[in-house]
Amino acid sequence: MYEKEITVEAIINGEKITSEKHEARENPAHPDQTAGFFPLNTREDTIRAIDAAHAAFPAWTNMAMDERIERMRKAIQKIKDATPEIKELLSREHGKPLYDSEGEIGVSLAWMEFACDNAKEVLKNEVKEDENGKTIIARDGIGVVSAISPWNYPLSLSTIKIAPALLAGNTMVLKPSPLAPLAVSKVVEMIAEEMPDGVLNLVHGEAEVGKELTSHPKVAKIAFTGGTETAKHIMKAAADTIKKMTLELGGNDAAVVLNDFDVNDERAMRRLVISNFLTAGQICMIAKRIYVDRSIYDQFVDKYIEAANKWIRVGDPFNENVTIGAVNNKNQADHVQSLVDQAENKGAEVVKLGTILDEDVFNEGYYLHPTLVLGVDDDDPIVEEEQFGPTVPILPFDGDEEGIELANNSIYGLTSSVWGKEDHAVKVAERIQAGTTMINTAAVQGLDVRFPFGGVKQSGIGREYGKEGLLAYTDTHVINIPKDGDLPYIPE
């Protein structure tokens, strides 16, 4: 077990770099407790890490794929063996329950194993030969990848970048969020130990570190998960050197409940509740606004509240009965509460959901009572913005056309879901503007690492997971070998 106040450091060129300056990461469930300490690295540290990755790239990208895979598999086993300690550390620094932390580790491992199982086939040279000659289509490593991961799912949203980038022959410098820096640092350390020096580097910090990672000329690609506004700054910083990018950004995902949805299906209703409130609503792909056909609206709301009251149990992340823990940080908790208060002040009905298991713990940490918000308009902030917390609005619509229009009325398009009889739901899903649309499930419950994931509109650029997630870290290199002979239209 990791000690209660763990200290992590940067990893540059295979070495832990002891920093003079550290910052504490509080335990959001008990803010008077410190989960651990992380360094505030400098611009100079970041340049050293980029230089190390750049120097390591030629040997690593020319290493046999089998050896790269073998090294990654050894790292996977280390993470598996350390799962009990990692999940406890993640829950302490993040605020989410232990089952949720273990689930995140499971998603991370499933993706890493998929990447190892498929890298050789997906990234192999493709050879085409016909009467005109031979063409080899190779998948080359790009170079140094800067990876910037968020706080809500720090392990899975780091390994989603690390595994394909390294297997494809790239090297990397990763910067985690200062709001969840500890568990991911331990996971990165385990992976880096299995790699040659400089292949995987880790730095922590704020603006000056991020600026260097997104603008340095030796960085060839940026992989970022986070907010859309931050991504706009990253794109500007990267423009001078035309860097490749994979951006998985904000979402305000709609759930569309059709008139033939069975409101008495308790399992389906529970899935919908979980799709709104898992990880206290702090998931990019969670369903953040629910549209229900008016013909079943009243029944739906009653059954939804019933299902939510059964599943939602708010409390300390280490309490095995808890399903929802603390919000990750005070600023986020305050933002979500302000959206709820604003809606209520305009006349909305706010329904508290579930059970608070321990009032003293609840009052001590960054907890919010999960809420359902009724009677809002489509342009109210709690509907129009990504709230990223334990609250969800439900709005009625009249007929499929209006439901589709409301779902698409957003600058975002990460995921969505449609609930109803399958054939009907699929027809509606085909008209929704989103990178992924799930039928009768949503959020992590419908995630499959075998298939590509990413957004449309302002929810991102590129895809992660699936074969596309491996190819995203390669350059396509075409080698032409034409048959001997002159082209007939070129004179001698």
N, C-alpha and C positions, 0 to 999 in steps of 0.2 A: 504493500500500500504506500502511495506517495504521502509524504508528510503533509500536515494540514496547511502549512505555509510554504509551498514549493517555490523555488526560484529557477527560472529558465533563462537561457542566454541565447545570443545569436550563434549560428553555425556558419562559418565561412571557410571554404577550402578544407573541409573535413575537421575543423577545430572549433571547439567552443570558445567564443570570444567573451571574456569577462568584461562587463561594462562598469563604468564608474557610477552611472546614473540608472536607477531602477524606479519603476512605478508600481504601486500596489494595485492588484485587481481584487475588488471587494466581492463578497458573496452576496448576490442580490436577494437571496432568501433571508439572510441575516447580515445587513449592511455593516454592522459593527465588527464583523469577522472578515479577515483577509484570506482570500483563497490562495494567493501567491503573488509573486513579483516577476515582472518582465522588464527587459532593458529598453531604454530609449536610445536606439542606435542613431548614428549621425549620417550625414551625407557621405562622409569619407568611408564609413563602414559599408554603406550601400555600394559605393563605387568599387570597393575591394571585393565585395561579393559578386558583383557583375563581372569584374575582371577575372575572378576565379572561375566563374561559369564559362566565360568566353574562352579561357585557356584550356578548360577541360573538354570543350565541345568536340574538337577534331578526333581525339582518341575514342571518346564515348560514341559518337555517331558512326564510327567505323568498326565498332565492336560488333561481334556476331549477335544477331537477334536472340539466339538461344541463351547466350550469357546474360543479356539484359533481362530477359524473362526470368531466368533462374535467380538473379539477384533480387528482383521484385518479389518473387515467391517467398524468398527467405524473409523479406521485410513483412510480408503478409502474415507469415507464421508468428513473427514477433508480436505483431499487433494483436493477433488472436490470443496469444498467451497472456498478454497484458490487459485484456479487455476489462476484467474486474476493477483494476486500478484506474484505467483510463475513464471508465464511465463515472466513477465516483468523483474524479477530478473535474470532469466536464460538468457534472451536475452542480458541484460547488461553485464553479466560476460562472455558470450560465444561468442557473435558477430552474432548469427543467428537471422533471422527475427522472429517477434512475432508469425506468423502463424506456423512456424516450431517449436518453443518452445511449443506452445499449442498442436501441433500434438504429440510431445514427451510425454507430460503429458497424452494425450489420450491413447497412446500405453501402458504407465505404468499402467494406471488405468484398461485398458482392460485386461492386464495380471493378475493383482492382483485380479480382479473379477473372471476371469477364474480359478485361483488357489483356491479361496474360494469356488467356485461352484463345483469344482471337487475333492478337497482334501479328503473329507470323503470317496468317492467311490474308488479313486485311491489308497489311503493309508490304506484301511481297511484290516483286516486279511483275508487271503484266506484259506479256509478249504477244504481239500481233504480226502475222506474216501472211503476205499475199503476193500477187504477181508484181506489185510495185516495190517490194522489198520487205524489210523487217523494221518494226518499231518497238522499242522498249519503253514502257511507262513506269518510271521509278518513283518511289515515295521517299523523298529525302527529308532528313531533319532540317528544321528551320534555323536553329541557332539557340541563342539565350532567350528564355521565356521568363517574363516577369509575371508572377501570379499574386493576385491580391484577393484575399478571401474575407468574407463577412463574419459577423458574430452569431448569426441565428443558427446556422448549421456548420460550424467551423471545420469539423473533420471531413464530412462528406463533400463540402464545397472547396476543400483543399485537395483531397485525394482525387476528386473528379478532374483536376488539372494535372496533378503530379504523375499519376499512373500513365495516361496516354502520352504526355509530353516526354517522359523519360524513355518509355518503351519505343517511341518513334525516333529516338536518338537525339533529343534536345537536352539541354541543361537548363537549370532553373534557379531563380531567386524568388522565394516566397515571403510575403509579408501578411501575417494574420491581423485580424482586428484587435485593437487594444481592449475591446470589451469581451473577448474570449480568446486570450493568447496562450493559455497554459497547456491544455490537453493537446491542442494541435501541435504545439512545440515538441511535446513528447513523441507524437506520432511521426513528425518530420525527422526527429533525431533517429528513430528506429530505422526509417527508410534510408536516411543519409549514411548510416553506419554500414549499409550493405552496398553502397555505391562508391566508386572511385572519388577521391578528393575533388571537390569543386562541382560535382555533377548536380547536387542538390544543396542549396544554401538557404539560410533562414535569417531574416532581419526583422526587427520590430521598430515601430516608430510612427511618426505622424507625417505632417505635410512635406518636410524636406526629403524624407525617405520615399514617400509616394511620388513626389515630383521626379526624383532621379530614376525610379523604376519605370516611369512612363515616358521619359524623354531621352534617356541615355542612348547614344548612337549604337552601342554594342547590343542593345536589347532589340531582338528581331520580332518578338510577338508579345502581346499583353493578353493575359487571361484574367478577367475581372468579374466578380459577382458582387452586386451591390446596387445602390440607388441610381436612377436615371440621371439625376442632376450631376452626380459625381462622374458618371460615365462621359458626360458632355465635356467636362474639363480634361478627362483622360484622352479623349479623342483629339482635342486641341493640342495637348502636350505631345502627342504622338505624331502629329501631322507633318512636322518638319522632316522626319525620317521615314515616313510612310510605313509604319509598323502594321503587321497583321494583328487582328484582334478577334477574340471571342468574348462577348459581353452578355452576361445573363443578368438582366436588370429587373426593375420593379414590375409588379403585377397588381391588378385590381380585379381578380378573377371572379367571374360571374358563375353562379349556379342557377340554371333555368329549370324550374319544376313544372312539368307539363300537366295538362288536365287529366291524363290517364295514369299519373303516378299514384301508387297505392299508399295512402297516408297511414294505413294500418300495418304496413310492413315495418316491424320494429327494427329489424336488422338494417334495412335501408336508411331508416330515419337516424339510427345510431351512426351509420357511416357518414351521413350528412353533418351531424353534430360534430363528429371528430374532425371532419374536413374543415370546420370553422375554427375549432378551439385547440387542436393539437399544438403542443409547444406554446401554449398561451396565445395562439394566433400569429406567432412570429415566424411564418414560413412564406417564402415568396410565392409559392404555388398553392397557398391555401385559398379556399373559397371565401371571398371577402364581402360579397353582396349576393343576396338570394332574391330571385324573381320567381313569383309563384302565380300560376294561372288563377284568376279571380274566382273561378268556379269552385276551387278547392281551398282557397286562401284561408278561410276561418278554421276549417278542419286541420289544415296543415299546421298553422300556428299552434293550435292546442296540442297536437301530437308532437310537434317539435319541442315545445316546452317540457312536455312529459319525458321525452327521450333525453333531453339535456339535463333535467333534474336527476335522472338516474345515473348518467355517466359522469357528470362534472363533480369532482371532489377536489377542492383547492387546499393546498397546504405545503408543508416542507417537502422538498424534493426527495428526501431520504425516507419519507413515510411511504411504505409499500401500498397504502390505500389511496394515495394521491394520484390523480390523473392530470392535474394542471398545477404547475408550480408558479414561481415568481416571474414577473417580467424582467428582462435582462438588465435594464438600467433605469434610473430615475427619469431621465429625459424622455425615454420612450413611454414609460408609464404615465407621465404627465401629459404627453401628447395625446395618447389614446383617451385618457380621461377628459381632456379638453374637447375632443370630438363628441364624446357622449354628452357632456354638459351642454355643449352648443346645440346639439339636436334637441335635448330636453327643454332648453330655454325657448326653442322655437315651437314647442308644443308636441314633440314626439313622446311616445310612451316608451319608457325604459323598463324592461323586465329583467330582474336579476335571476340568474340561473344557477342551479347546483347548490352545493353545500360547502361552507367554510369549515374545515375540520378543526382548526385551532385558531380562535380569534386573536390570541396573543401573538402567535407566529405571523398571522395575516397582517396585523397592525405594525409589526416590526419591520417587515421586508417590503419589497417593491411589488406588492400583490395588487391585483385588481379583481373585483367581483365580476365574473363573466356576465355579459348582458346581451339581450336581444333588443333591438331598436325598431319600433313600429311607427308608422304614420309619418315617414319622412318623404321628401321629394327627391327625384333622381339627381338634381343638381346640388343637394346638400353635401357639405364636405365629408360627412361620414360615409356617403355613398360614392362620391366622385374621387376621393383620395384613397390611397392605400393605408388603412389604419394600422396594420401590423400589430395587432394586439387582441385581447379577448373580448371582442364585441363584434356583432354582425347585424346589419339592417336587413329586414325583409320587406319587399315591395310587391304589390300585385300588378299583373298585366292582363290585358284582354286579347287573347288569341296568340297563336305562335308568331305571327308577323311582328307584333309589338314586343314580344319577349325577345326575339332575335335582335330587334332594333335596340332595345335597352341594353342587352348584353354587349353589343358592339359599340355602344356609345361611350367610348373610353379611348384615351391615348395609348392604353396598354393592351397587350394581347399575349400574356404568358401562357396560362392554362385556363380552362373553363370546364364546366360539367353540365350535362343534361340528364334529367331524371324523369323517367316515364317508361312506357313500353318500348322495347328495344328498336323495332323498325321505325317507329315514330321519332324516338330520340335521335337515332342516327341521321334521319332526314334533317332535323333541326341542327344537329351538330355540324353537318357539312356546310352550313351557312354562317357559322360563328367564326369570327376572326381571332384565332389563337394558335399558338404553336402546338398545343395539345388540348384535345377535348375528350373528357372521360364520360362514360355512360354509367349512370347509377353508382358512381363512386367518385372520389375527388382527392386531390392533394397526394400525400405520400402513399395513401392506400392504393392508388392506381398507378404509382410510379413503377416503371420496368426499365432497369438499366440496360437492357438489350436494345432499346430503341432510342432514337435521338430525342433530345430535350432542349428547348429554347423558345424564344418568343418572337412575335411579329410586332409591327409598329414600334413604339418606344420601349418595348420589353426586351430588346436585345438584338445582337448580331451573331449569327453562327449557331452551332448546335454542340451540345455535350451529350455524353452517354452514347451507346450504340456504336456501330461501325463509324458513323460520322464523327463521333467524339474522338476516335483515334486518328482519322484522316485530317481532322482540324489542326493537328500539330505537324503536318507535313507540307512540303512543297512538291508539287507535281513536276517531275523532270522527264521530259520526252527526249529519247535518244533515237534518231532516225538513221537507218542504214538502207538507203535506196539501192535498187538493182542498177548495175552498170548500164549506162546508156544516156544519150542526150535527149533532152526534152524536144519534141518535134517542132515546137513553135519558136525555138531559139536558133537563129542562123549561125552557121560556122564562121 
